[in-house]
Amino acid sequence: MKTNLLASGIFAASTLIAVGAFAHSGATGIVKERMDGMMAMGKALGSVADMFKGKTSFDAATVAASAKIVGNHAEKMASLFPGTKASREGSGTEALPAIWDDQAKFSKLIVALEKKYVELASIAATQDQAQVRRTFSNAGGI
């Protein structure tokens, strides 16, 4: 249950740009830093989602660039959730307590997130739209 909760939290945070922008107004320090990263991830994922919703044309280079943004942020995500009071309770935070309750699971999810988006970037290079769509869809189910 906690794994699903953490996974949902990571994916939701990375795709809800508007909510992040609203909460972002009062964020400071490490909370702001991770919100900036989440907003960048959300924007990147949104551009790929728009392709598969038919709002924009498929562009493998954009998929690869977006996947790299997510992968790069995932790579440093663990350092953005230290067990400090400022990290847990800082102004504007929406981080779930489950992150610190089971950091081992959280770390595994971060690694899985990074791997999925490294894979997506690699598959985007093939320009196989159907495969990119499947990989993107599967990456959201971490």
Helices and strands as residue ranges (DSSP letters): H 2-15, H 17-24, H 29-52, H 60-77, G 78-80, H 85-89, H 98-101, H 103-124, H 129-139
